[in-house]
Amino acid sequence: MNKLFFLGVFLLLASTQAFAKVGIPIGSREVLEKVHDLPDTDEYKNGSTYVDIGRLHKEFNVAYFLPLWIQEEPKLVLIEANNKDAYYDIKKEDMDAILKENNLDGEKLNKLDFYTRYGGKLVAVAIIGVLVWSGLSRKGKNED
């Protein structure tokens, strides 16, 4: 059992090198999502572009779709409507005023969905469970 545990730990730690060779991105990244479309008025215009409300958080993930853990909790920011990578980090008081003007619930907009928060962990546990189970079943067959 100890050998199997250490093998699992080794595979987890060594997998970063294997993923890098294959070209699967693994590591930290900032995730910026649009959560509400503000009205296209001069009040919500920055230069020549309009802004919307977005949610920004930092996560450690595998291949951009398997978030393993959240490194920085989400916060609401303003994002450019035509450039989804540009955002403006404004004061909490200013964001609260925008939310109040538009009758929006900031807590609801700032909440991460279940998959982002827990999905990657569940998938990782399932993969490790399958590896352990297959290792134990092979060990049982070899003893017979």
N, CA, C and O atoms as a GROMACS GRO file, in nm:
protein
  576
    1MET      N    1   0.083  -0.120   0.000
    1MET     CA    2   0.000   0.000   0.000
    1MET      C    3   0.087   0.126   0.000
    1MET      O    4   0.058   0.222  -0.071
    2ASN      N    5   0.195   0.124   0.081
    2ASN     CA    6   0.284   0.240   0.085
    2ASN      C    7   0.349   0.264  -0.050
    2ASN      O    8   0.366   0.379  -0.091
    3LYS      N    9   0.385   0.157  -0.120
    3LYS     CA   10   0.447   0.172  -0.252
    3LYS      C   11   0.351   0.241  -0.348
    3LYS      O   12   0.389   0.329  -0.425
    4LEU      N   13   0.225   0.200  -0.342
    4LEU     CA   14   0.125   0.258  -0.430
    4LEU      C   15   0.102   0.405  -0.397
    4LEU      O   16   0.085   0.487  -0.488
    5PHE      N   17   0.100   0.439  -0.270
    5PHE     CA   18   0.083   0.578  -0.229
    5PHE      C   19   0.199   0.663  -0.281
    5PHE      O   20   0.178   0.770  -0.338
    6PHE      N   21   0.321   0.614  -0.260
    6PHE     CA   22   0.437   0.690  -0.306
    6PHE      C   23   0.442   0.700  -0.458
    6PHE      O   24   0.487   0.800  -0.513
    7LEU      N   25   0.396   0.595  -0.525
    7LEU     CA   26   0.389   0.600  -0.671
    7LEU      C   27   0.291   0.708  -0.716
    7LEU      O   28   0.318   0.783  -0.810
    8GLY      N   29   0.176   0.716  -0.648
    8GLY     CA   30   0.077   0.819  -0.681
    8GLY      C   31   0.130   0.959  -0.658
    8GLY      O   32   0.109   1.048  -0.740
    9VAL      N   33   0.200   0.979  -0.546
    9VAL     CA   34   0.259   1.110  -0.516
    9VAL      C   35   0.365   1.143  -0.619
    9VAL      O   36   0.372   1.256  -0.667
   10PHE      N   37   0.447   1.046  -0.653
   10PHE     CA   38   0.552   1.068  -0.754
   10PHE      C   39   0.490   1.105  -0.888
   10PHE      O   40   0.537   1.198  -0.954
   11LEU      N   41   0.386   1.033  -0.929
   11LEU     CA   42   0.321   1.064  -1.057
   11LEU      C   43   0.262   1.204  -1.057
   11LEU      O   44   0.270   1.275  -1.157
   12LEU      N   45   0.203   1.243  -0.944
   12LEU     CA   46   0.148   1.378  -0.936
   12LEU      C   47   0.256   1.483  -0.949
   12LEU      O   48   0.238   1.582  -1.020
   13LEU      N   49   0.367   1.464  -0.881
   13LEU     CA   50   0.474   1.562  -0.885
   13LEU      C   51   0.548   1.559  -1.019
   13LEU      O   52   0.589   1.664  -1.069
   14ALA      N   53   0.565   1.443  -1.076
   14ALA     CA   54   0.639   1.430  -1.202
   14ALA      C   55   0.551   1.465  -1.322
   14ALA      O   56   0.603   1.488  -1.431
   15SER      N   57   0.421   1.468  -1.303
   15SER     CA   58   0.331   1.492  -1.416
   15SER      C   59   0.351   1.631  -1.477
   15SER      O   60   0.321   1.651  -1.595
   16THR      N   61   0.399   1.725  -1.400
   16THR     CA   62   0.422   1.858  -1.453
   16THR      C   63   0.522   1.852  -1.568
   16THR      O   64   0.502   1.918  -1.671
   17GLN      N   65   0.628   1.776  -1.552
   17GLN     CA   66   0.727   1.760  -1.658
   17GLN      C   67   0.667   1.690  -1.778
   17GLN      O   68   0.691   1.730  -1.892
   18ALA      N   69   0.588   1.586  -1.755
   18ALA     CA   70   0.526   1.513  -1.865
   18ALA      C   71   0.428   1.601  -1.941
   18ALA      O   72   0.426   1.600  -2.064
   19PHE      N   73   0.346   1.678  -1.868
   19PHE     CA   74   0.250   1.767  -1.933
   19PHE      C   75   0.323   1.873  -2.015
   19PHE      O   76   0.277   1.910  -2.122
   20ALA      N   77   0.435   1.921  -1.964
   20ALA     CA   78   0.510   2.025  -2.035
   20ALA      C   79   0.565   1.971  -2.166
   20ALA      O   80   0.564   2.041  -2.267
   21LYS      N   81   0.611   1.847  -2.166
   21LYS     CA   82   0.664   1.788  -2.288
   21LYS      C   83   0.555   1.766  -2.392
   21LYS      O   84   0.579   1.783  -2.511
   22VAL      N   85   0.437   1.728  -2.348
   22VAL     CA   86   0.325   1.704  -2.438
   22VAL      C   87   0.264   1.835  -2.486
   22VAL      O   88   0.205   1.840  -2.594
   23GLY      N   89   0.279   1.940  -2.409
   23GLY     CA   90   0.225   2.069  -2.446
   23GLY      C   91   0.093   2.102  -2.378
   23GLY      O   92   0.022   2.192  -2.421
   24ILE      N   93   0.060   2.029  -2.272
   24ILE     CA   94  -0.061   2.057  -2.197
   24ILE      C   95  -0.029   2.165  -2.095
   24ILE      O   96   0.058   2.145  -2.010
   25PRO      N   97  -0.097   2.280  -2.103
   25PRO     CA   98  -0.066   2.387  -2.008
   25PRO      C   99  -0.111   2.350  -1.866
   25PRO      O  100  -0.223   2.302  -1.846
   26ILE      N  101  -0.024   2.374  -1.772
   26ILE     CA  102  -0.056   2.350  -1.633
   26ILE      C  103   0.007   2.462  -1.551
   26ILE      O  104   0.123   2.497  -1.572
   27GLY      N  105  -0.070   2.518  -1.459
   27GLY     CA  106  -0.017   2.624  -1.376
   27GLY      C  107  -0.122   2.728  -1.342
   27GLY      O  108  -0.242   2.707  -1.362
   28SER      N  109  -0.075   2.841  -1.291
   28SER     CA  110  -0.163   2.949  -1.250
   28SER      C  111  -0.203   3.035  -1.368
   28SER      O  112  -0.126   3.054  -1.462
   29ARG      N  113  -0.325   3.085  -1.362
   29ARG     CA  114  -0.369   3.180  -1.463
   29ARG      C  115  -0.481   3.265  -1.405
   29ARG      O  116  -0.555   3.222  -1.317
   30GLU      N  117  -0.490   3.387  -1.457
   30GLU     CA  118  -0.599   3.475  -1.420
   30GLU      C  119  -0.716   3.448  -1.513
   30GLU      O  120  -0.699   3.437  -1.634
   31VAL      N  121  -0.834   3.438  -1.456
   31VAL     CA  122  -0.954   3.412  -1.534
   31VAL      C  123  -1.043   3.536  -1.524
   31VAL      O  124  -1.078   3.579  -1.414
   32LEU      N  125  -1.079   3.591  -1.638
   32LEU     CA  126  -1.161   3.710  -1.646
   32LEU      C  127  -1.287   3.675  -1.723
   32LEU      O  128  -1.280   3.637  -1.840
   33GLU      N  129  -1.402   3.687  -1.657
   33GLU     CA  130  -1.530   3.653  -1.719
   33GLU      C  131  -1.626   3.771  -1.712
   33GLU      O  132  -1.629   3.844  -1.613
   34LYS      N  133  -1.703   3.790  -1.817
   34LYS     CA  134  -1.807   3.891  -1.816
   34LYS      C  135  -1.927   3.834  -1.741
   34LYS      O  136  -1.974   3.725  -1.773
   35VAL      N  137  -1.977   3.910  -1.641
   35VAL     CA  138  -2.090   3.861  -1.563
   35VAL      C  139  -2.216   3.946  -1.580
   35VAL      O  140  -2.326   3.901  -1.548
   36HIS      N  141  -2.200   4.069  -1.631
   36HIS     CA  142  -2.318   4.152  -1.656
   36HIS      C  143  -2.287   4.257  -1.763
   36HIS      O  144  -2.181   4.320  -1.762
   37ASP      N  145  -2.380   4.273  -1.853
   37ASP     CA  146  -2.367   4.371  -1.961
   37ASP      C  147  -2.431   4.502  -1.914
   37ASP      O  148  -2.553   4.510  -1.897
   38LEU      N  149  -2.349   4.603  -1.895
   38LEU     CA  150  -2.400   4.735  -1.855
   38LEU      C  151  -2.458   4.806  -1.977
   38LEU      O  152  -2.419   4.776  -2.090
   39PRO      N  153  -2.551   4.899  -1.956
   39PRO     CA  154  -2.607   4.973  -2.070
   39PRO      C  155  -2.498   5.054  -2.140
   39PRO      O  156  -2.407   5.108  -2.077
   40ASP      N  157  -2.509   5.063  -2.271
   40ASP     CA  158  -2.412   5.138  -2.351
   40ASP      C  159  -2.447   5.287  -2.348
   40ASP      O  160  -2.503   5.342  -2.442
   41THR      N  161  -2.411   5.349  -2.236
   41THR     CA  162  -2.435   5.492  -2.219
   41THR      C  163  -2.302   5.561  -2.191
   41THR      O  164  -2.202   5.496  -2.162
   42ASP      N  165  -2.302   5.694  -2.200
   42ASP     CA  166  -2.178   5.768  -2.175
   42ASP      C  167  -2.126   5.747  -2.034
   42ASP      O  168  -2.006   5.760  -2.009
   43GLU      N  169  -2.216   5.715  -1.942
   43GLU     CA  170  -2.175   5.692  -1.803
   43GLU      C  171  -2.082   5.571  -1.791
   43GLU      O  172  -1.994   5.567  -1.705
   44TYR      N  173  -2.102   5.472  -1.879
   44TYR     CA  174  -2.022   5.350  -1.877
   44TYR      C  175  -1.934   5.341  -2.001
   44TYR      O  176  -1.922   5.235  -2.063
   45LYS      N  177  -1.874   5.453  -2.035
   45LYS     CA  178  -1.786   5.459  -2.152
   45LYS      C  179  -1.648   5.504  -2.107
   45LYS      O  180  -1.634   5.599  -2.030
   46ASN      N  181  -1.546   5.434  -2.156
   46ASN     CA  182  -1.408   5.469  -2.125
   46ASN      C  183  -1.339   5.499  -2.258
   46ASN      O  184  -1.303   5.408  -2.332
   47GLY      N  185  -1.322   5.625  -2.287
   47GLY     CA  186  -1.265   5.663  -2.417
   47GLY      C  187  -1.364   5.634  -2.527
   47GLY      O  188  -1.472   5.694  -2.533
   48SER      N  189  -1.329   5.542  -2.615
   48SER     CA  190  -1.418   5.509  -2.726
   48SER      C  191  -1.488   5.375  -2.707
   48SER      O  192  -1.558   5.329  -2.797
   49THR      N  193  -1.469   5.311  -2.593
   49THR     CA  194  -1.527   5.179  -2.571
   49THR      C  195  -1.614   5.177  -2.446
   49THR      O  196  -1.589   5.250  -2.350
   50TYR      N  197  -1.715   5.093  -2.450
   50TYR     CA  198  -1.804   5.076  -2.334
   50TYR      C  199  -1.747   4.968  -2.242
   50TYR      O  200  -1.668   4.884  -2.284
   51VAL      N  201  -1.789   4.973  -2.115
   51VAL     CA  202  -1.742   4.874  -2.018
   51VAL      C  203  -1.859   4.794  -1.964
   51VAL      O  204  -1.974   4.840  -1.966
   52ASP      N  205  -1.828   4.675  -1.917
   52ASP     CA  206  -1.925   4.585  -1.854
   52ASP      C  207  -1.866   4.538  -1.722
   52ASP      O  208  -1.752   4.570  -1.689
   53ILE      N  209  -1.944   4.463  -1.647
   53ILE     CA  210  -1.895   4.410  -1.519
   53ILE      C  211  -1.839   4.270  -1.543
   53ILE      O  212  -1.902   4.186  -1.606
   54GLY      N  213  -1.719   4.247  -1.491
   54GLY     CA  214  -1.656   4.117  -1.502
   54GLY      C  215  -1.611   4.067  -1.367
   54GLY      O  216  -1.608   4.141  -1.268
   55ARG      N  217  -1.577   3.939  -1.364
   55ARG     CA  218  -1.527   3.875  -1.242
   55ARG      C  219  -1.386   3.826  -1.271
   55ARG      O  220  -1.362   3.759  -1.371
   56LEU      N  221  -1.293   3.859  -1.182
   56LEU     CA  222  -1.154   3.821  -1.198
   56LEU      C  223  -1.111   3.736  -1.080
   56LEU      O  224  -1.133   3.772  -0.965
   57HIS      N  225  -1.051   3.621  -1.110
   57HIS     CA  226  -0.991   3.539  -1.004
   57HIS      C  227  -0.869   3.468  -1.061
   57HIS      O  228  -0.851   3.458  -1.182
   58LYS      N  229  -0.786   3.417  -0.971
   58LYS     CA  230  -0.666   3.346  -1.011
   58LYS      C  231  -0.681   3.201  -0.965
   58LYS      O  232  -0.716   3.175  -0.850
   59GLU      N  233  -0.654   3.108  -1.058
   59GLU     CA  234  -0.669   2.966  -1.026
   59GLU      C  235  -0.549   2.887  -1.077
   59GLU      O  236  -0.479   2.930  -1.168
   60PHE      N  237  -0.527   2.772  -1.017
   60PHE     CA  238  -0.428   2.677  -1.064
   60PHE      C  239  -0.505   2.571  -1.139
   60PHE      O  240  -0.594   2.508  -1.083
   61ASN      N  241  -0.472   2.551  -1.268
   61ASN     CA  242  -0.551   2.456  -1.345
   61ASN      C  243  -0.464   2.375  -1.441
   61ASN      O  244  -0.346   2.402  -1.460
   62VAL      N  245  -0.529   2.277  -1.502
   62VAL     CA  246  -0.466   2.191  -1.601
   62VAL      C  247  -0.544   2.208  -1.731
   62VAL      O  248  -0.665   2.190  -1.734
   63ALA      N  249  -0.474   2.242  -1.836
   63ALA     CA  250  -0.530   2.251  -1.972
   63ALA      C  251  -0.645   2.350  -1.982
   63ALA      O  252  -0.733   2.333  -2.067
   64TYR      N  253  -0.647   2.451  -1.901
   64TYR     CA  254  -0.746   2.560  -1.903
   64TYR      C  255  -0.889   2.518  -1.867
   64TYR      O  256  -0.975   2.605  -1.853
   65PHE      N  257  -0.917   2.390  -1.851
   65PHE     CA  258  -1.055   2.352  -1.821
   65PHE      C  259  -1.070   2.268  -1.694
   65PHE      O  260  -1.181   2.228  -1.660
   66LEU      N  261  -0.960   2.242  -1.625
   66LEU     CA  262  -0.966   2.163  -1.503
   66LEU      C  263  -0.907   2.243  -1.387
   66LEU      O  264  -0.790   2.227  -1.354
   67PRO      N  265  -0.988   2.330  -1.326
   67PRO     CA  266  -0.937   2.412  -1.215
   67PRO      C  267  -0.920   2.327  -1.089
   67PRO      O  268  -1.016   2.268  -1.039
   68LEU      N  269  -0.797   2.322  -1.038
   68LEU     CA  270  -0.771   2.241  -0.919
   68LEU      C  271  -0.794   2.319  -0.791
   68LEU      O  272  -0.851   2.264  -0.696
   69TRP      N  273  -0.752   2.444  -0.785
   69TRP     CA  274  -0.782   2.526  -0.668
   69TRP      C  275  -0.778   2.674  -0.704
   69TRP      O  276  -0.714   2.715  -0.801
   70ILE      N  277  -0.847   2.751  -0.623
   70ILE     CA  278  -0.853   2.896  -0.640
   70ILE      C  279  -0.739   2.957  -0.560
   70ILE      O  280  -0.730   2.936  -0.439
   71GLN      N  281  -0.653   3.033  -0.627
   71GLN     CA  282  -0.540   3.096  -0.558
   71GLN      C  283  -0.577   3.234  -0.505
   71GLN      O  284  -0.530   3.274  -0.399
   72GLU      N  285  -0.658   3.307  -0.578
   72GLU     CA  286  -0.707   3.437  -0.532
   72GLU      C  287  -0.858   3.440  -0.552
   72GLU      O  288  -0.909   3.411  -0.660
   73GLU      N  289  -0.928   3.475  -0.447
   73GLU     CA  290  -1.073   3.480  -0.451
   73GLU      C  291  -1.120   3.580  -0.557
   73GLU      O  292  -1.049   3.676  -0.587
   74PRO      N  293  -1.239   3.559  -0.612
   74PRO     CA  294  -1.287   3.648  -0.718
   74PRO      C  295  -1.320   3.788  -0.668
   74PRO      O  296  -1.353   3.809  -0.551
   75LYS      N  297  -1.308   3.883  -0.761
   75LYS     CA  298  -1.349   4.020  -0.732
   75LYS      C  299  -1.412   4.077  -0.859
   75LYS      O  300  -1.382   4.033  -0.970
   76LEU      N  301  -1.499   4.173  -0.839
   76LEU     CA  302  -1.566   4.236  -0.953
   76LEU      C  303  -1.479   4.349  -1.007
   76LEU      O  304  -1.422   4.427  -0.931
   77VAL      N  305  -1.470   4.355  -1.140
   77VAL     CA  306  -1.394   4.458  -1.209
   77VAL      C  307  -1.476   4.506  -1.329
   77VAL      O  308  -1.576   4.444  -1.365
   78LEU      N  309  -1.432   4.613  -1.390
   78LEU     CA  310  -1.493   4.658  -1.515
   78LEU      C  311  -1.408   4.605  -1.630
   78LEU      O  312  -1.286   4.613  -1.626
   79ILE      N  313  -1.474   4.550  -1.731
   79ILE     CA  314  -1.403   4.499  -1.848
   79ILE      C  315  -1.449   4.574  -1.972
   79ILE      O  316  -1.562   4.621  -1.978
   80GLU      N  317  -1.361   4.584  -2.068
   80GLU     CA  318  -1.397   4.649  -2.194
   80GLU      C  319  -1.488   4.556  -2.274
   80GLU      O  320  -1.464   4.436  -2.282
   81ALA      N  321  -1.592   4.614  -2.334
   81ALA     CA  322  -1.688   4.534  -2.408
   81ALA      C  323  -1.627   4.471  -2.532
   81ALA      O  324  -1.666   4.360  -2.571
   82ASN      N  325  -1.534   4.539  -2.596
   82ASN     CA  326  -1.477   4.487  -2.720
   82ASN      C  327  -1.341   4.422  -2.703
   82ASN      O  328  -1.285   4.371  -2.800
   83ASN      N  329  -1.286   4.422  -2.583
   83ASN     CA  330  -1.157   4.360  -2.556
   83ASN      C  331  -1.169   4.284  -2.424
   83ASN      O  332  -1.156   4.342  -2.317
   84LYS      N  333  -1.195   4.156  -2.434
   84LYS     CA  334  -1.223   4.075  -2.315
   84LYS      C  335  -1.103   4.052  -2.224
   84LYS      O  336  -1.118   3.995  -2.116
   85ASP      N  337  -0.984   4.095  -2.266
   85ASP     CA  338  -0.865   4.079  -2.182
   85ASP      C  339  -0.830   4.205  -2.103
   85ASP      O  340  -0.744   4.201  -2.016
   86ALA      N  341  -0.897   4.316  -2.133
   86ALA     CA  342  -0.867   4.443  -2.065
   86ALA      C  343  -0.968   4.464  -1.952
   86ALA      O  344  -1.088   4.450  -1.972
   87TYR      N  345  -0.917   4.496  -1.835
   87TYR     CA  346  -1.005   4.522  -1.722
   87TYR      C  347  -0.953   4.638  -1.640
   87TYR      O  348  -0.835   4.675  -1.647
   88TYR      N  349  -1.044   4.694  -1.560
   88TYR     CA  350  -1.012   4.807  -1.473
   88TYR      C  351  -1.050   4.770  -1.330
   88TYR      O  352  -1.166   4.739  -1.302
   89ASP      N  353  -0.955   4.772  -1.243
   89ASP     CA  354  -0.978   4.742  -1.102
   89ASP      C  355  -1.016   4.873  -1.034
   89ASP      O  356  -0.933   4.962  -1.017
   90ILE      N  357  -1.142   4.885  -0.997
   90ILE     CA  358  -1.189   5.010  -0.937
   90ILE      C  359  -1.215   4.989  -0.788
   90ILE      O  360  -1.222   4.876  -0.740
   91LYS      N  361  -1.230   5.099  -0.716
   91LYS     CA  362  -1.256   5.094  -0.572
   91LYS      C  363  -1.388   5.023  -0.545
   91LYS      O  364  -1.481   5.027  -0.625
   92LYS      N  365  -1.394   4.957  -0.429
   92LYS     CA  366  -1.514   4.884  -0.390
   92LYS      C  367  -1.634   4.978  -0.382
   92LYS      O  368  -1.745   4.940  -0.421
   93GLU      N  369  -1.614   5.099  -0.333
   93GLU     CA  370  -1.724   5.195  -0.321
   93GLU      C  371  -1.781   5.230  -0.459
   93GLU      O  372  -1.903   5.242  -0.475
   94ASP      N  373  -1.693   5.247  -0.557
   94ASP     CA  374  -1.738   5.278  -0.693
   94ASP      C  375  -1.814   5.161  -0.754
   94ASP      O  376  -1.916   5.180  -0.820
   95MET      N  377  -1.764   5.039  -0.732
   95MET     CA  378  -1.833   4.920  -0.784
   95MET      C  379  -1.968   4.905  -0.716
   95MET      O  380  -2.067   4.872  -0.781
   96ASP      N  381  -1.974   4.928  -0.585
   96ASP     CA  382  -2.101   4.919  -0.513
   96ASP      C  383  -2.202   5.020  -0.568
   96ASP      O  384  -2.321   4.988  -0.579
   97ALA      N  385  -2.156   5.139  -0.604
   97ALA     CA  386  -2.245   5.240  -0.662
   97ALA      C  387  -2.299   5.194  -0.797
   97ALA      O  388  -2.417   5.213  -0.827
   98ILE      N  389  -2.214   5.135  -0.879
   98ILE     CA  390  -2.259   5.085  -1.010
   98ILE      C  391  -2.361   4.973  -0.991
   98ILE      O  392  -2.462   4.967  -1.061
   99LEU      N  393  -2.333   4.884  -0.897
   99LEU     CA  394  -2.426   4.773  -0.870
   99LEU      C  395  -2.560   4.825  -0.823
   99LEU      O  396  -2.665   4.776  -0.865
  100LYS      N  397  -2.558   4.925  -0.734
  100LYS     CA  398  -2.682   4.982  -0.682
  100LYS      C  399  -2.761   5.052  -0.792
  100LYS      O  400  -2.883   5.039  -0.798
  101GLU      N  401  -2.693   5.128  -0.877
  101GLU     CA  402  -2.761   5.198  -0.988
  101GLU      C  403  -2.832   5.102  -1.082
  101GLU      O  404  -2.935   5.135  -1.140
  102ASN      N  405  -2.775   4.981  -1.098
  102ASN     CA  406  -2.830   4.884  -1.192
  102ASN      C  407  -2.909   4.773  -1.123
  102ASN      O  408  -2.943   4.672  -1.185
  103ASN      N  409  -2.938   4.790  -0.993
  103ASN     CA  410  -3.013   4.692  -0.915
  103ASN      C  411  -2.955   4.550  -0.928
  103ASN      O  412  -3.026   4.455  -0.961
  104LEU      N  413  -2.826   4.539  -0.903
  104LEU     CA  414  -2.757   4.411  -0.915
  104LEU      C  415  -2.709   4.363  -0.780
  104LEU      O  416  -2.677   4.443  -0.691
  105ASP      N  417  -2.703   4.232  -0.764
  105ASP     CA  418  -2.654   4.170  -0.642
  105ASP      C  419  -2.506   4.134  -0.662
  105ASP      O  420  -2.473   4.041  -0.735
  106GLY      N  421  -2.419   4.208  -0.597
  106GLY     CA  422  -2.275   4.189  -0.613
  106GLY      C  423  -2.229   4.052  -0.566
  106GLY      O  424  -2.140   3.993  -0.628
  107GLU      N  425  -2.287   4.000  -0.458
  107GLU     CA  426  -2.247   3.869  -0.408
  107GLU      C  427  -2.279   3.760  -0.509
  107GLU      O  428  -2.200   3.668  -0.530
  108LYS      N  429  -2.395   3.771  -0.572
  108LYS     CA  430  -2.435   3.672  -0.671
  108LYS      C  431  -2.344   3.679  -0.795
  108LYS      O  432  -2.304   3.575  -0.848
  109LEU      N  433  -2.313   3.798  -0.839
  109LEU     CA  434  -2.225   3.814  -0.956
  109LEU      C  435  -2.083   3.767  -0.927
  109LEU      O  436  -2.014   3.721  -1.018
  110ASN      N  437  -2.040   3.778  -0.804
  110ASN     CA  438  -1.902   3.746  -0.766
  110ASN      C  439  -1.884   3.599  -0.729
  110ASN      O  440  -1.771   3.556  -0.703
  111LYS      N  441  -1.991   3.523  -0.726
  111LYS     CA  442  -1.984   3.383  -0.684
  111LYS      C  443  -1.938   3.294  -0.799
  111LYS      O  444  -1.991   3.302  -0.910
  112LEU      N  445  -1.839   3.209  -0.771
  112LEU     CA  446  -1.790   3.113  -0.870
  112LEU      C  447  -1.885   2.994  -0.877
  112LEU      O  448  -1.945   2.955  -0.777
  113ASP      N  449  -1.898   2.937  -0.996
  113ASP     CA  450  -1.987   2.822  -1.011
  113ASP      C  451  -1.925   2.697  -0.946
  113ASP      O  452  -1.807   2.696  -0.911
  114PHE      N  453  -2.006   2.593  -0.932
  114PHE     CA  454  -1.965   2.472  -0.862
  114PHE      C  455  -1.843   2.407  -0.928
  114PHE      O  456  -1.750   2.366  -0.859
  115TYR      N  457  -1.843   2.398  -1.060
  115TYR     CA  458  -1.732   2.331  -1.129
  115TYR      C  459  -1.600   2.405  -1.107
  115TYR      O  460  -1.497   2.343  -1.082
  116THR      N  461  -1.603   2.537  -1.116
  116THR     CA  462  -1.480   2.614  -1.096
  116THR      C  463  -1.429   2.598  -0.953
  116THR      O  464  -1.309   2.587  -0.931
  117ARG      N  465  -1.519   2.597  -0.858
  117ARG     CA  466  -1.480   2.589  -0.717
  117ARG      C  467  -1.439   2.447  -0.677
  117ARG      O  468  -1.339   2.430  -0.607
  118TYR      N  469  -1.516   2.344  -0.720
  118TYR     CA  470  -1.494   2.208  -0.671
  118TYR      C  471  -1.471   2.102  -0.779
  118TYR      O  472  -1.420   1.994  -0.749
  119GLY      N  473  -1.507   2.130  -0.902
  119GLY     CA  474  -1.504   2.029  -1.008
  119GLY      C  475  -1.369   1.968  -1.033
  119GLY      O  476  -1.357   1.846  -1.046
  120GLY      N  477  -1.266   2.050  -1.041
  120GLY     CA  478  -1.132   1.998  -1.067
  120GLY      C  479  -1.085   1.906  -0.956
  120GLY      O  480  -1.018   1.805  -0.982
  121LYS      N  481  -1.118   1.940  -0.833
  121LYS     CA  482  -1.080   1.856  -0.720
  121LYS      C  483  -1.148   1.720  -0.730
  121LYS      O  484  -1.086   1.616  -0.706
  122LEU      N  485  -1.277   1.719  -0.767
  122LEU     CA  486  -1.350   1.593  -0.779
  122LEU      C  487  -1.293   1.506  -0.890
  122LEU      O  488  -1.278   1.385  -0.874
  123VAL      N  489  -1.260   1.568  -1.003
  123VAL     CA  490  -1.202   1.492  -1.114
  123VAL      C  491  -1.065   1.437  -1.074
  123VAL      O  492  -1.034   1.322  -1.104
  124ALA      N  493  -0.983   1.518  -1.007
  124ALA     CA  494  -0.850   1.472  -0.964
  124ALA      C  495  -0.862   1.356  -0.865
  124ALA      O  496  -0.788   1.258  -0.876
  125VAL      N  497  -0.955   1.364  -0.770
  125VAL     CA  498  -0.975   1.256  -0.674
  125VAL      C  499  -1.023   1.130  -0.747
  125VAL      O  500  -0.980   1.020  -0.713
  126ALA      N  501  -1.110   1.146  -0.846
  126ALA     CA  502  -1.158   1.031  -0.923
  126ALA      C  503  -1.044   0.964  -0.998
  126ALA      O  504  -1.034   0.841  -1.001
  127ILE      N  505  -0.957   1.044  -1.060
  127ILE     CA  506  -0.843   0.988  -1.134
  127ILE      C  507  -0.750   0.914  -1.040
  127ILE      O  508  -0.705   0.803  -1.071
  128ILE      N  509  -0.719   0.974  -0.925
  128ILE     CA  510  -0.633   0.908  -0.826
  128ILE      C  511  -0.699   0.781  -0.775
  128ILE      O  512  -0.633   0.679  -0.756
  129GLY      N  513  -0.830   0.787  -0.752
  129GLY     CA  514  -0.904   0.668  -0.707
  129GLY      C  515  -0.896   0.555  -0.807
  129GLY      O  516  -0.878   0.439  -0.769
  130VAL      N  517  -0.911   0.586  -0.935
  130VAL     CA  518  -0.901   0.483  -1.039
  130VAL      C  519  -0.760   0.424  -1.042
  130VAL      O  520  -0.744   0.302  -1.056
  131LEU      N  521  -0.658   0.510  -1.029
  131LEU     CA  522  -0.521   0.460  -1.027
  131LEU      C  523  -0.497   0.367  -0.908
  131LEU      O  524  -0.436   0.262  -0.923
  132VAL      N  525  -0.545   0.406  -0.791
  132VAL     CA  526  -0.529   0.324  -0.671
  132VAL      C  527  -0.605   0.193  -0.686
  132VAL      O  528  -0.553   0.086  -0.656
  133TRP      N  529  -0.730   0.202  -0.733
  133TRP     CA  530  -0.813   0.083  -0.750
  133TRP      C  531  -0.751  -0.014  -0.849
  133TRP      O  532  -0.747  -0.135  -0.826
  134SER      N  533  -0.702   0.039  -0.962
  134SER     CA  534  -0.641  -0.050  -1.061
  134SER      C  535  -0.512  -0.111  -1.007
  134SER      O  536  -0.482  -0.226  -1.037
  135GLY      N  537  -0.436  -0.035  -0.928
  135GLY     CA  538  -0.315  -0.089  -0.867
  135GLY      C  539  -0.346  -0.198  -0.767
  135GLY      O  540  -0.276  -0.299  -0.761
  136LEU      N  541  -0.451  -0.178  -0.687
  136LEU     CA  542  -0.489  -0.279  -0.589
  136LEU      C  543  -0.544  -0.404  -0.657
  136LEU      O  544  -0.518  -0.515  -0.612
  137SER      N  545  -0.621  -0.386  -0.764
  137SER     CA  546  -0.678  -0.501  -0.831
  137SER      C  547  -0.568  -0.583  -0.901
  137SER      O  548  -0.576  -0.705  -0.905
  138ARG      N  549  -0.466  -0.517  -0.954
  138ARG     CA  550  -0.353  -0.589  -1.014
  138ARG      C  551  -0.274  -0.664  -0.906
  138ARG      O  552  -0.230  -0.776  -0.928
  139LYS      N  553  -0.258  -0.600  -0.790
  139LYS     CA  554  -0.185  -0.664  -0.681
  139LYS      C  555  -0.259  -0.789  -0.636
  139LYS      O  556  -0.196  -0.891  -0.608
  140GLY      N  557  -0.392  -0.782  -0.627
  140GLY     CA  558  -0.472  -0.898  -0.588
  140GLY      C  559  -0.462  -1.010  -0.687
  140GLY      O  560  -0.458  -1.126  -0.647
  141LYS      N  561  -0.457  -0.980  -0.817
  141LYS     CA  562  -0.444  -1.083  -0.921
  141LYS      C  563  -0.305  -1.148  -0.916
  141LYS      O  564  -0.293  -1.268  -0.939
  142ASN      N  565  -0.204  -1.071  -0.887
  142ASN     CA  566  -0.068  -1.126  -0.881
  142ASN      C  567  -0.050  -1.219  -0.763
  142ASN      O  568   0.032  -1.311  -0.770
  143GLU      N  569  -0.124  -1.199  -0.654
  143GLU     CA  570  -0.112  -1.285  -0.536
  143GLU      C  571  -0.180  -1.419  -0.558
  143GLU      O  572  -0.146  -1.517  -0.492
  144ASP      N  573  -0.277  -1.423  -0.649
  144ASP     CA  574  -0.349  -1.551  -0.672
  144ASP      C  575  -0.269  -1.650  -0.745
  144ASP      O  576  -0.316  -1.761  -0.771
   0.00000   0.00000   0.00000
